Amino acid sequence: MAKQDARPTSGAEPRTPGPAAPSGPVGTPPGTRGAQPTAGPQGAPRPRAGAHTGRPGGPAPHGPWAGAPHRPWGAPQPSPPSWLSRLRPAPPARATMPTIWAILATGLLSALLLDEGIGLNLLIVAVPAILAASFAARAARRRLRPWTLVWAVGGLALLLVPALRDAGWPTFLAIVSALVLTAFALHGGSGWPSILFGPLGLADSLGSGTTWAWRGVRERADGSRGRWLPVLRTGGVAVLLLVVFGALFAGADAAFADLLGSLIPDVSVTQVPWRLSFFLLGLFGAIAVARTAAAPLRWDRMVIRPGRARGRVEWALPLIVMNLLFAAFNAVQLAVLFGGYDKVLSETGLTYSEYARQGFWQLLMATLLTLAVIGLALRWAPRADARDRTLVRAVLGTLCVLTLVVVASALRRMDLYVDAYGLTRLRVSVAAMEIWLGLVILLIMAAGVFGARLLPRALAASAAVAVLAFGLVSPDAIVAERNVERYDRLGKIDLHYLEGLSADAVPALDRLPEPQRSCALRDIDARLREDDADWYATSWSQARARSILAERGISVSPGACGRPSRDEEFDPYDPYGEGDPYDVP
């Protein structure tokens, strides 16, 4: 008789009965209770306890691998989540119909209003975009927080600058700052990552937002297909009635025709490409805003680890040396202030113009580098006990106070330069930047006393307030005002430079006597005549300038103003006869 094979078989072959296997959990180590296999389905014996079969559903391993998920041989090890995946939120709530309608309204208003220029139309376009973000945030059950309201109101306030002022450079700063505050309002967060990287979230939402909005449109269209036709039919009838009766009334009365012409944008065929571009810009911009409001990136999950704390001597000695250098420089500045500039000029051999233009850029760079030094010092500052924290406050506080004196010295240099050569756009811009840097140093000092939890938001808010104030005070108007005052005092003015100012300078330049007034205003008047935009693309300064020029006009012959050479142009600004380079602020 053939010897029976003891290996387990599969299929319908009967199994020889054996002793009853004790019950116990599968996977128990051999030699313990429950280690013997029990009968499995179809009479096949189960594998030995602890054996690894390599098949899904096999017994769980024991020992160090107990409880680990099954993974076939050669399968890649799962990698830990990346920092970008940690920033990703949960999938956004679907786009609702109010959100979709607000997005379409933003695109339509952008196509109709943004083609002729920038003015009040930016505020008008921003309204449906804000509504789209509000509807998306409500669908995602996000709550309105106080800082969200602060950023949103600040962004709208910054859009007042293009509505009120004509100068392009403050307008550009205001628009960029409004976009940054919009990103802050949509993302939330209070730490440095939220402030530094928050604006990048809007760009991240452009691609995913398009898919999100299209999915919402399809879902809504499939669910309400029977209601689209009545809405479209009603809208078409309303538009037809407006066109027919509006054309009849416009032909019946010229005043009503002028009113309609000023209210309704021009939609000629030649402007279709531009209007299509602005429609897409507004559409995708509103989609990015709404998608970010529905599920923003969680920048606060990004962890910035502090640097390794250094020893007291290693950390404090360089800063103490730096404080001594700053103190020596400030002592010299005080000596100049009380001793007078004549003594300094006689001792140094410098001329007045050389001393006036010397050092402002160096002092501005010193202020910026000091802020970088403070940031790096805080990263590696000792923080083990109360004495270390007191040392940090003392050394950095002294450095901040000395830096404020450097800021004041830089502003004094700029004041000397303006007295000698007049005020220009570049000079007023860098002076405003130096003032803001001084405010930043004050905020850092306050953070050292009261805590740095609000410092990132405070710095961002101070920058936004500075940009808003810079735009509202109208730098072109300040430049014109100071040059007119200087003309009243010295009888000298650079008309060629003043011709390039914007309409913001017209009220100040209008006070000049003839022919200087007409020479300064003729180029501005020509630009305003060429740029005859509608009411929504016209700033308040442009409307005011047009009114002033229409009332008094321009009365000067073409050759009366002339074009002086560069040397002749700047000689009137130099009381010492030393000249002034055109490019030096």
MOTA-V333449 format. One record per backbone hydrogen bond with DSSP energy under -1.0 kcal/mol. NH is the residue of the N-H (numbers start at 1). CO is the residue of the C=O. Records with the same first field share a line. If there is no record, write none. Layout:
# MOTA-V333449
NH->CO / CO
This chain:
# MOTA-V333449
28->25
32->29
35->32
40->44
43->40
44->41
46->38
51->48
58->55
66->63
68->65
75->72
86->82
100->96
101->97
102->98
103->99
104->100
105->101
106->102
107->103
108->104
109->105
110->106
111->107
112->108
113->109
114->110
121->536
124->120
125->121
126->122
127->123
129->125
130->126
131->127
132->128
133->129
134->130
135->131
136->132
137->133
138->134
139->135
140->136
141->138
142->137
149->145
150->146
151->147
152->148
153->149
154->150
155->151
156->152
157->153
158->154
159->155
160->157
161->158
164->160
165->161
172->168
173->169
174->170
175->171
176->172
177->173
178->174
179->175
180->176
181->177
182->178
183->179
184->180
185->181
186->182
187->183
188->184
195->191
196->192
197->193
200->197
201->198
204->200
205->201
209->205
210->206
211->207
212->208
213->209
214->210
215->211
216->212
217->213
218->214
219->215
220->216
221->217
222->218
223->219
224->220
227->224
231->227
232->228
233->229
234->230
235->231
236->232
237->233
238->234
239->235
240->236
241->237
242->238
243->239
244->240
245->241
246->242
247->243
248->244
249->245
250->246
251->247
252->248
253->249
257->253
258->254
259->255
260->256
261->257
262->258
263->259
264->260
271->268
272->269
275->271
276->272
277->273
278->274
279->275
280->276
281->277
282->278
283->279
284->280
285->281
286->282
287->283
288->284
289->285
290->286
291->287
292->288
293->289
294->290
295->291
298->87
299->297
301->298
302->299
310->380
315->311
316->312
317->313
320->316
321->317
322->318
323->319
324->320
325->321
326->322
327->323
328->324
329->325
330->326
331->327
332->328
333->329
334->330
335->331
336->332
337->333
338->334
339->335
340->336
345->341
346->342
347->343
348->344
349->345
355->351
356->352
357->353
358->354
363->359
364->360
365->361
366->362
367->363
368->364
369->365
370->366
371->367
372->368
373->369
374->370
375->371
376->372
377->373
378->374
379->375
380->376
389->385
390->386
391->387
392->388
393->389
394->390
395->391
396->392
397->393
398->394
399->395
400->396
401->397
402->398
403->399
404->400
405->401
406->402
407->403
408->404
409->405
410->406
411->407
412->408
413->409
414->410
415->411
416->412
417->413
418->414
419->415
420->416
421->417
422->418
428->424
429->425
430->426
431->427
432->428
433->429
434->430
435->431
436->432
437->433
438->434
439->435
440->436
441->437
442->438
443->439
444->440
445->441
446->442
447->443
448->444
450->446
451->447
458->454
459->455
460->456
461->457
462->458
463->459
464->460
465->461
466->462
467->463
468->464
469->465
470->466
471->467
472->468
473->469
478->474
479->475
480->476
481->477
482->478
483->479
484->480
485->481
486->482
487->483
488->484
489->485
490->486
491->487
498->494
499->495
500->497
501->498
505->502
506->503
509->505
510->506
511->508
512->509
517->513
519->515
520->516
521->517
522->518
525->521
526->522
527->523
528->524
529->525
530->526
531->527
532->530
533->531
537->534
538->535
540->163
541->164
543->539
544->540
545->541
546->542
547->543
548->544
549->545
550->546
551->547
552->548
553->549
560->557
569->565
570->566
571->567
574->571
577->574
